């Protein structure tokens, strides 16, 4: 791929910073039946697929190994059906030493953090301290002043319809020209959330207010909002009132550039601009904060989403608000979006036909995906340690991508209980997963130019 074309694709990718983007048409899927209407909550009958009483462990093992054989360095996955559980790992935690992965490894979960942050905001809404439809300027007049402070609501922050731009490119000058050098130079840089908010608010808006456009600035502002109304550091509040309430033992906001427990090295390729891919498992995550800094395990993520979807973290009214969605990408006339974003959580139709709730995340070197049936009975969470491995031709079009196809096959098979069917249904040229911090739906648009 020529460098100017790759630059253009990378720019569009990083600017949108993981907009919720699994467009059905790009995945080769037709409009779904029973997909949710804007502003409505899906009923369980619409999203619940048949939940099997038995896990096909051989199929799960095979599809996870296929992910590694397709080119992923290493991965670890946890699957549940009611009380039945399976955990597996494949490939290498360290490519140099060929240290194998383990199912219990800690992992940077990127924008899965947003679900935790949204739960905390909704808890404060339930307590009457936050009005979801109040302007952000009511709570943060010094941070979001003027017309934007009067027009952007808390809800718009949480469902990414604020029109506020992202901060990552301004926060990492030179990232597109020389990503390896830029990432190395900023490895131990501490960035205050107020500075991240300032950078995002100063950047030109990419869409009109009221239109979905994924931006991490929204969730940095949500963290500042939490601090203002609780009088506590946002990360401390989320730890006490969300992580501990869910009973999670291996989930935390890191206090240093290193993870506390056993973990894999996390390799960043940046679409071939970093060659060979470089390990960024040690990194100061203040640049992601309440938008994407958390560490967890796949088992903890399943615990979290089951607790959330079963109503143990939020009341019924707040859970309904959370599951009120907007289209996560622009559709053709008459077409229904097959991915929709709520308040820190999205609902997605996978190739085998089922609708699921959850989130995905990506930071430099680490990807995560956690999905559940609406009742939280059937679940999968997966972490993997090579990012932006996709490649493009000279026109910016995605080349055949067996790695993402294998990822879809494992996740879809884990949820539907039909791994072979999922493999057959996996798109030949699947879209780039919506890497919530670093590879969004703008890449789809750029790759079609």
Buried (B, 14 or more C-beta within 10 A) or exposed (E): BEEEBBBBBBBBBBBBBBBBBBBBBBBBBEBBEEBBEEEEBBEEEBBBBEBBEEBBEEBBBBBBBBBBEBBBBBBBBBBBBBEBEBBBBBBBBBBEEEEEBBBBBBBBBBBBBBBBBBBBBBBBBBEEBBBBEEBBBBBBBEBBEEEBBBBBBBBBBBBBBBBBBBBBBBBBEEBBEBBBEBBEEBEEEEBEBEBBBBBBBEBEBBBEBEBBBBBBBBBBBBBBBBBBBBEBBBBEBBBEBBBEBBEBEBBBBBEEBEBEEEBBBBBBBBBBBBEEBBBBBBBBBBBBBBBBBBBBBBBBBBBBBBBBBEEEBBEEEBBEBBBBBBBBBEBEEEBBBBBBBBBBBBBBBBBBBBBBBBBBBBBBBBBBBBBBBBBBBBBBBBBBBBBBBBBBEEEBBBEEBBBBBBBBBBBBBBBBBBBEBBBEBBBEBBBBBBBBBBBBBBBBBBBEE
